Amino acid sequence: RRRLAPLNEDNGRFLLLAALIAAYLSAGATVFSALESPSEAEAQLRWNRTLHNFSRIFNISLPELRAFLRSYEAAMAAGIRVDALRPRWDFPGAFYFVGTVVSTIGFGMTTPATVAGKVFLIVYGLFGCAGTILFFNLFLERIISLLAFIMKACHERQLRRSGLLPPNFRRGPAMSGVGSLVGWKPSVYHVLLILGIFAITLSCCASAMYTAVEGWNYVDSLYYCFVTFSTIGFGDLVSSQNAAYQNQGLYRFGNFVFIFMGVCCIYSLFNVISIVIKQVLNWVLKKFECRCCPKCHKSSTRLSRRNAITPGARLRRHNISVDTDGQYDSDTEGRRLSGEMISMRELTASNKVSLAILQKQLSETANGYPRNVCINTRQNGFSAGVGALAIMNNRLAETSDSR
Protein backbone atom coordinates (compact mmCIF):
# COMPACT_ATOMS: atom_id res chain seq x y z
CA ARG A 1 0.00 0.00 0.00
CA ARG A 2 1.43 3.34 -1.03
CA ARG A 3 2.10 5.94 1.66
CA LEU A 4 1.32 9.62 1.32
CA ALA A 5 4.35 11.89 0.98
CA PRO A 6 5.15 13.86 4.13
CA LEU A 7 4.37 17.56 4.20
CA ASN A 8 7.52 19.51 3.34
CA GLU A 9 8.70 22.57 5.23
CA ASP A 10 7.46 25.21 2.77
CA ASN A 11 3.93 23.82 2.56
CA GLY A 12 3.84 23.31 6.31
CA ARG A 13 4.89 26.92 6.89
CA PHE A 14 2.28 28.14 4.41
CA LEU A 15 -0.56 26.14 6.00
CA LEU A 16 0.49 27.16 9.51
CA LEU A 17 0.60 30.83 8.52
CA ALA A 18 -2.82 30.55 6.86
CA ALA A 19 -4.26 29.01 10.03
CA LEU A 20 -2.68 31.71 12.20
CA ILE A 21 -4.00 34.48 9.93
CA ALA A 22 -7.49 33.01 10.07
CA ALA A 23 -7.30 32.85 13.86
CA TYR A 24 -5.89 36.39 13.98
CA LEU A 25 -8.74 37.71 11.80
CA SER A 26 -11.34 35.93 13.92
CA ALA A 27 -9.86 37.29 17.14
CA GLY A 28 -9.71 40.82 15.70
CA ALA A 29 -13.30 40.63 14.49
CA THR A 30 -14.43 39.45 17.92
CA VAL A 31 -12.62 42.27 19.74
CA PHE A 32 -13.79 45.03 17.37
CA SER A 33 -17.35 43.71 17.41
CA ALA A 34 -17.38 43.77 21.20
CA LEU A 35 -15.87 47.28 21.32
CA GLU A 36 -17.77 49.04 18.52
CA SER A 37 -21.13 47.30 18.25
CA PRO A 38 -22.69 48.84 21.40
CA SER A 39 -21.59 52.32 20.33
CA GLU A 40 -23.04 51.79 16.84
CA ALA A 41 -26.39 50.63 18.23
CA GLU A 42 -26.53 53.57 20.65
CA ALA A 43 -25.72 56.05 17.87
CA GLN A 44 -28.46 54.56 15.67
CA LEU A 45 -31.06 54.91 18.44
CA ARG A 46 -29.97 58.48 19.13
CA TRP A 47 -30.19 59.37 15.44
CA ASN A 48 -33.69 57.88 15.05
CA ARG A 49 -34.86 59.83 18.09
CA THR A 50 -33.37 63.06 16.70
CA LEU A 51 -34.96 62.43 13.30
CA HIS A 52 -38.46 61.91 14.73
CA ASN A 53 -38.18 64.95 17.00
CA PHE A 54 -37.08 67.13 14.08
CA SER A 55 -39.96 65.85 11.93
CA ARG A 56 -42.50 66.56 14.67
CA ILE A 57 -41.19 70.01 15.66
CA PHE A 58 -40.89 71.39 12.11
CA ASN A 59 -43.89 69.50 10.74
CA ILE A 60 -41.89 67.72 7.98
CA SER A 61 -42.79 64.22 6.93
CA LEU A 62 -40.16 61.56 7.46
CA PRO A 63 -39.99 60.54 3.73
CA GLU A 64 -39.27 64.13 2.68
CA LEU A 65 -36.68 64.52 5.43
CA ARG A 66 -34.95 61.26 4.43
CA ALA A 67 -34.90 62.35 0.76
CA PHE A 68 -33.20 65.61 1.78
CA LEU A 69 -30.63 63.73 3.85
CA ARG A 70 -29.88 61.41 0.92
CA SER A 71 -29.13 64.47 -1.21
CA TYR A 72 -26.86 65.74 1.51
CA GLU A 73 -25.02 62.40 1.62
CA ALA A 74 -24.50 62.58 -2.15
CA ALA A 75 -23.12 66.10 -1.75
CA MET A 76 -20.70 64.88 0.93
CA ALA A 77 -19.54 62.08 -1.38
CA ALA A 78 -18.83 64.69 -4.06
CA GLY A 79 -16.69 66.67 -1.61
CA ILE A 80 -19.17 69.41 -0.67
CA ARG A 81 -19.24 70.43 2.99
CA VAL A 82 -21.09 73.05 5.00
CA ASP A 83 -17.82 74.66 6.10
CA ALA A 84 -15.47 76.01 3.47
CA LEU A 85 -12.88 73.48 2.37
CA ARG A 86 -9.94 73.68 0.05
CA PRO A 87 -10.60 72.83 -3.63
CA ARG A 88 -10.25 69.12 -4.25
CA TRP A 89 -9.12 69.19 -7.87
CA ASP A 90 -6.75 72.12 -8.12
CA PHE A 91 -3.13 71.11 -8.75
CA PRO A 92 -2.11 70.72 -5.06
CA GLY A 93 -5.30 68.75 -4.36
CA ALA A 94 -4.83 66.56 -7.44
CA PHE A 95 -1.18 65.97 -6.52
CA TYR A 96 -2.29 64.90 -3.04
CA PHE A 97 -4.80 62.54 -4.69
CA VAL A 98 -2.32 60.86 -7.03
CA GLY A 99 0.10 60.48 -4.13
CA THR A 100 -2.51 58.53 -2.18
CA VAL A 101 -3.25 56.44 -5.30
CA VAL A 102 0.28 55.28 -6.15
CA SER A 103 1.14 54.67 -2.49
CA THR A 104 -2.09 52.61 -2.13
CA ILE A 105 -3.22 54.76 0.83
CA GLY A 106 -6.53 55.58 -0.85
CA PHE A 107 -8.23 57.90 1.64
CA GLY A 108 -11.39 58.07 -0.47
CA MET A 109 -12.17 61.70 0.30
CA THR A 110 -11.46 62.51 -3.38
CA THR A 111 -12.59 60.24 -6.20
CA PRO A 112 -12.92 60.86 -9.95
CA ALA A 113 -16.51 61.52 -11.01
CA THR A 114 -16.16 61.43 -14.80
CA VAL A 115 -15.86 58.29 -16.93
CA ALA A 116 -12.64 59.57 -18.50
CA GLY A 117 -11.17 60.18 -15.05
CA LYS A 118 -12.05 56.65 -13.88
CA VAL A 119 -10.57 55.05 -17.00
CA PHE A 120 -7.40 57.12 -16.69
CA LEU A 121 -7.12 56.15 -13.03
CA ILE A 122 -7.04 52.44 -13.94
CA VAL A 123 -4.11 52.92 -16.34
CA TYR A 124 -2.38 55.48 -14.12
CA GLY A 125 -2.65 53.34 -10.99
CA LEU A 126 -1.41 50.21 -12.75
CA PHE A 127 2.00 51.67 -13.56
CA GLY A 128 2.10 54.11 -10.64
CA CYS A 129 1.51 51.49 -7.95
CA ALA A 130 4.02 49.09 -9.54
CA GLY A 131 6.68 51.82 -9.73
CA THR A 132 6.03 52.91 -6.14
CA ILE A 133 6.32 49.34 -4.84
CA LEU A 134 9.64 49.07 -6.68
CA PHE A 135 10.74 52.33 -5.07
CA PHE A 136 9.79 50.99 -1.63
CA ASN A 137 11.88 47.87 -2.27
CA LEU A 138 14.87 49.96 -3.36
CA PHE A 139 14.43 52.18 -0.30
CA LEU A 140 14.33 49.05 1.85
CA GLU A 141 17.54 47.76 0.27
CA ARG A 142 19.36 51.03 0.91
CA ILE A 143 18.13 51.55 4.45
CA ILE A 144 19.19 47.99 5.31
CA SER A 145 22.59 48.61 3.69
CA LEU A 146 23.00 51.80 5.74
CA LEU A 147 22.02 50.06 8.96
CA ALA A 148 24.33 47.16 8.14
CA PHE A 149 27.25 49.55 7.58
CA ILE A 150 26.61 51.33 10.89
CA MET A 151 26.11 48.09 12.83
CA LYS A 152 29.24 46.55 11.32
CA ALA A 153 31.25 49.60 12.37
CA CYS A 154 29.87 49.21 15.90
CA HIS A 155 30.68 45.49 15.78
CA GLU A 156 34.30 46.23 14.77
CA ARG A 157 34.55 48.79 17.56
CA GLN A 158 33.40 46.19 20.09
CA LEU A 159 35.95 43.71 18.74
CA ARG A 160 38.73 46.29 19.09
CA ARG A 161 37.73 46.98 22.68
CA SER A 162 37.74 43.28 23.47
CA GLY A 163 41.15 42.84 21.80
CA LEU A 164 39.96 40.54 18.99
CA LEU A 165 40.89 43.09 16.31
CA PRO A 166 44.19 44.94 15.97
CA PRO A 167 43.94 48.72 16.53
CA ASN A 168 45.19 49.50 13.00
CA PHE A 169 42.66 47.17 11.31
CA ARG A 170 41.06 48.55 8.14
CA ARG A 171 38.32 47.17 5.94
CA GLY A 172 39.52 45.42 2.81
CA PRO A 173 40.97 42.08 1.68
CA ALA A 174 42.54 41.58 5.10
CA MET A 175 39.07 41.19 6.52
CA SER A 176 38.99 37.60 5.26
CA GLY A 177 41.68 36.67 7.71
CA VAL A 178 39.66 37.78 10.71
CA GLY A 179 37.35 34.98 11.78
CA SER A 180 35.02 37.25 13.72
CA LEU A 181 34.04 39.22 10.61
CA VAL A 182 33.84 36.48 7.97
CA GLY A 183 30.25 36.27 6.80
CA TRP A 184 29.06 38.67 9.48
CA LYS A 185 25.58 40.08 8.95
CA PRO A 186 23.41 42.29 11.18
CA SER A 187 20.81 40.62 13.33
CA VAL A 188 17.17 40.87 12.32
CA TYR A 189 16.21 41.80 15.86
CA HIS A 190 18.65 44.71 15.99
CA VAL A 191 17.32 46.07 12.71
CA LEU A 192 13.76 45.57 13.97
CA LEU A 193 14.57 47.57 17.11
CA ILE A 194 16.19 50.43 15.16
CA LEU A 195 13.36 50.68 12.63
CA GLY A 196 10.78 50.44 15.41
CA ILE A 197 12.37 53.29 17.36
CA PHE A 198 12.60 55.41 14.21
CA ALA A 199 8.95 54.71 13.27
CA ILE A 200 7.73 55.57 16.77
CA THR A 201 9.78 58.78 16.84
CA LEU A 202 8.53 59.80 13.40
CA SER A 203 4.91 59.09 14.34
CA CYS A 204 5.18 61.05 17.59
CA CYS A 205 6.67 64.09 15.81
CA ALA A 206 4.03 63.96 13.06
CA SER A 207 1.26 63.58 15.65
CA ALA A 208 2.49 66.66 17.49
CA MET A 209 2.31 68.62 14.23
CA TYR A 210 -1.21 67.38 13.40
CA THR A 211 -2.42 68.10 16.93
CA ALA A 212 -1.17 71.66 16.73
CA VAL A 213 -2.32 72.44 13.18
CA GLU A 214 -5.44 70.31 12.62
CA GLY A 215 -6.81 70.60 16.16
CA TRP A 216 -7.08 66.83 16.69
CA ASN A 217 -6.32 65.24 20.03
CA TYR A 218 -3.03 63.36 20.28
CA VAL A 219 -4.57 59.87 20.20
CA ASP A 220 -6.46 60.70 16.99
CA SER A 221 -3.24 62.03 15.50
CA LEU A 222 -1.37 58.83 16.36
CA TYR A 223 -4.25 56.83 14.90
CA TYR A 224 -4.09 58.89 11.68
CA CYS A 225 -0.33 58.39 11.43
CA PHE A 226 -0.58 54.62 11.70
CA VAL A 227 -3.52 54.34 9.29
CA THR A 228 -1.74 56.56 6.77
CA PHE A 229 1.82 55.25 7.11
CA SER A 230 0.64 51.65 6.88
CA THR A 231 -1.35 52.56 3.69
CA ILE A 232 -4.62 51.39 5.26
CA GLY A 233 -6.15 54.81 4.59
CA PHE A 234 -9.66 54.67 6.04
CA GLY A 235 -10.30 58.34 5.27
CA ASP A 236 -12.16 59.18 8.48
CA LEU A 237 -9.31 61.59 9.30
CA VAL A 238 -7.50 63.36 6.45
CA SER A 239 -4.88 66.06 6.88
CA SER A 240 -4.50 69.32 4.94
CA GLN A 241 -8.18 69.59 3.97
CA ASN A 242 -9.19 72.96 5.44
CA ALA A 243 -9.43 76.02 3.24
CA ALA A 244 -6.56 77.87 4.91
CA TYR A 245 -3.85 77.23 7.50
CA GLN A 246 -1.32 79.36 9.24
CA ASN A 247 1.99 78.92 7.39
CA GLN A 248 0.11 76.83 4.84
CA GLY A 249 3.02 76.21 2.47
CA LEU A 250 5.30 75.05 5.27
CA TYR A 251 2.59 72.78 6.67
CA ARG A 252 1.89 71.15 3.30
CA PHE A 253 5.61 70.49 2.82
CA GLY A 254 5.91 69.00 6.31
CA ASN A 255 2.80 66.89 5.75
CA PHE A 256 4.26 65.50 2.51
CA VAL A 257 7.63 64.73 4.14
CA PHE A 258 6.06 62.99 7.13
CA ILE A 259 3.74 60.87 4.98
CA PHE A 260 6.53 59.97 2.54
CA MET A 261 9.04 59.03 5.25
CA GLY A 262 6.39 57.31 7.33
CA VAL A 263 5.19 55.07 4.50
CA CYS A 264 8.77 54.08 3.57
CA CYS A 265 9.71 53.40 7.20
CA ILE A 266 6.60 51.38 8.04
CA TYR A 267 6.97 49.37 4.82
CA SER A 268 10.52 48.45 5.85
CA LEU A 269 9.38 47.68 9.38
CA PHE A 270 6.61 45.41 8.12
CA ASN A 271 9.11 43.41 6.07
CA VAL A 272 11.43 42.97 9.04
CA ILE A 273 8.48 41.82 11.16
CA SER A 274 7.59 39.33 8.41
CA ILE A 275 11.08 37.81 8.77
CA VAL A 276 10.53 37.43 12.52
CA ILE A 277 7.12 35.84 11.92
CA LYS A 278 8.72 33.43 9.47
CA GLN A 279 11.30 32.42 12.07
CA VAL A 280 8.54 31.84 14.63
CA LEU A 281 6.77 29.59 12.12
CA ASN A 282 10.01 27.69 11.54
CA TRP A 283 10.42 27.26 15.30
CA VAL A 284 6.86 25.93 15.62
CA LEU A 285 7.41 23.51 12.74
CA LYS A 286 10.61 22.24 14.33
CA LYS A 287 8.76 21.67 17.59
CA PHE A 288 6.10 19.69 15.76
CA GLU A 289 8.81 17.73 13.94
CA CYS A 290 10.60 16.93 17.18
CA ARG A 291 7.41 15.63 18.78
CA CYS A 292 6.72 13.12 16.03
CA CYS A 293 10.42 12.41 15.42
CA PRO A 294 10.76 9.04 17.31
CA LYS A 295 7.76 7.53 15.53
CA CYS A 296 8.16 8.97 12.04
CA HIS A 297 11.89 8.76 11.38
CA LYS A 298 12.17 5.03 12.00
CA SER A 299 9.46 4.15 9.50
CA SER A 300 10.64 6.74 6.97
CA THR A 301 14.19 5.35 7.17
CA ARG A 302 12.99 1.83 6.39
CA LEU A 303 10.71 2.90 3.54
CA SER A 304 13.05 5.42 1.89
CA ARG A 305 14.21 4.71 -1.65
CA ARG A 306 17.78 3.59 -2.19
CA ASN A 307 18.44 6.16 -4.93
CA ALA A 308 17.28 9.13 -2.84
CA ILE A 309 19.18 10.95 -0.11
CA THR A 310 18.67 13.89 2.21
CA PRO A 311 20.99 16.65 0.98
CA GLY A 312 20.94 18.53 4.27
CA ALA A 313 22.58 15.67 6.14
CA ARG A 314 25.15 15.18 3.41
CA LEU A 315 26.20 18.84 3.44
CA ARG A 316 26.36 18.85 7.22
CA ARG A 317 28.85 15.96 7.10
CA HIS A 318 31.05 17.80 4.61
CA ASN A 319 31.06 21.12 6.54
CA ILE A 320 31.75 23.38 3.55
CA SER A 321 31.30 27.04 4.41
CA VAL A 322 29.52 29.08 1.75
CA ASP A 323 28.10 32.56 2.10
CA THR A 324 24.32 32.50 1.76
CA ASP A 325 24.05 36.01 0.36
CA GLY A 326 22.33 35.68 -3.02
CA GLN A 327 22.90 31.91 -3.24
CA TYR A 328 21.04 29.56 -0.92
CA ASP A 329 18.15 31.75 0.08
CA SER A 330 15.73 30.28 2.62
CA ASP A 331 12.85 30.49 0.17
CA THR A 332 14.55 29.42 -3.09
CA GLU A 333 17.83 27.51 -3.27
CA GLY A 334 17.63 26.86 0.47
CA ARG A 335 14.86 24.37 -0.22
CA ARG A 336 17.58 21.96 -1.31
CA LEU A 337 18.77 22.00 2.32
CA SER A 338 15.36 21.60 3.95
CA GLY A 339 15.36 17.80 4.07
CA GLU A 340 13.48 17.11 0.84
CA MET A 341 14.32 13.94 -1.10
CA ILE A 342 16.19 14.28 -4.39
CA SER A 343 16.95 11.81 -7.16
CA MET A 344 20.31 10.62 -8.50
CA ARG A 345 20.12 13.24 -11.25
CA GLU A 346 19.90 15.99 -8.67
CA LEU A 347 22.65 14.32 -6.65
CA THR A 348 24.99 14.51 -9.66
CA ALA A 349 24.24 18.21 -10.10
CA SER A 350 24.81 18.76 -6.38
CA ASN A 351 28.21 17.07 -6.59
CA LYS A 352 29.21 19.32 -9.48
CA VAL A 353 28.15 22.41 -7.53
CA SER A 354 30.06 21.30 -4.42
CA LEU A 355 33.16 20.60 -6.49
CA ALA A 356 32.94 24.02 -8.17
CA ILE A 357 32.54 25.75 -4.82
CA LEU A 358 35.52 23.87 -3.37
CA GLN A 359 37.72 24.65 -6.38
CA LYS A 360 36.74 28.32 -6.27
CA GLN A 361 37.51 28.55 -2.56
CA LEU A 362 40.91 26.86 -2.94
CA SER A 363 41.84 29.08 -5.87
CA GLU A 364 40.88 32.34 -4.18
CA THR A 365 42.46 31.29 -0.89
CA ALA A 366 45.74 30.61 -2.69
CA ASN A 367 45.59 34.04 -4.35
CA GLY A 368 44.71 35.87 -1.14
CA TYR A 369 41.10 36.75 -1.95
CA PRO A 370 38.15 36.38 0.40
CA ARG A 371 36.73 32.88 0.59
CA ASN A 372 33.10 33.82 1.17
CA VAL A 373 32.16 34.07 -2.49
CA CYS A 374 28.79 33.56 -4.09
CA ILE A 375 28.31 31.04 -6.88
CA ASN A 376 24.90 31.11 -8.48
CA THR A 377 24.30 27.75 -10.09
CA ARG A 378 21.12 28.78 -11.80
CA GLN A 379 21.54 32.09 -13.49
CA ASN A 380 17.99 33.26 -13.84
CA GLY A 381 16.05 36.21 -12.53
CA PHE A 382 14.56 34.32 -9.60
CA SER A 383 17.54 32.39 -8.24
CA ALA A 384 18.05 34.77 -5.31
CA GLY A 385 14.41 35.27 -4.47
CA VAL A 386 11.92 37.93 -5.42
CA GLY A 387 10.66 40.97 -3.56
CA ALA A 388 11.29 42.52 -0.19
CA LEU A 389 11.51 39.21 1.67
CA ALA A 390 14.43 38.12 -0.53
CA ILE A 391 16.16 41.45 0.11
CA MET A 392 15.82 40.98 3.86
CA ASN A 393 17.01 37.35 3.76
CA ASN A 394 20.07 38.24 1.68
CA ARG A 395 21.14 41.26 3.72
CA LEU A 396 20.31 40.16 7.26
CA ALA A 397 21.29 37.18 9.34
CA GLU A 398 18.57 34.55 9.53
CA THR A 399 17.79 34.25 13.24
CA SER A 400 17.61 30.47 13.26
CA ASP A 401 18.93 28.02 15.83
CA SER A 402 21.99 27.28 13.76
CA ARG A 403 23.39 30.78 14.15
Secondary structure, DSSP 4 states (H G I P E B T S, - for coil): -PPPPPP-HHHHHHHHHHHHHHHHHHHHHHHHHHHHHHHHHHHHHHHHHHHHHHHHHTT--HHHHHHHHHHHHHHHHTT--SS-B--SSSHHHHHHHHHHHHTT----SS---SHHHHHHHHHHHHHHHHHHHHHHHHHHHHHHHHHHHHHHHHHHHHHHHHTSS-TT--SSGGGGG-TTTTT---BHHHHHHHHHHHHHHHHHHHHHHHHHHH---HHHHHHHHHHHHTT----SS-SS-BS--TTHHHHHHHHHHHHHHHHHHHHHHHHHHHHHHHHHHHHHHHHHHHHTHHHHHHHHHHHS-TT-B-HHHHHHHHT-----TTSS-TTTGGGGGTT--B-HHHHHHHHHHHHHHHHHHHHHHHTT--S-----SS-STTTT--HHHHHHHHHSB---TT-
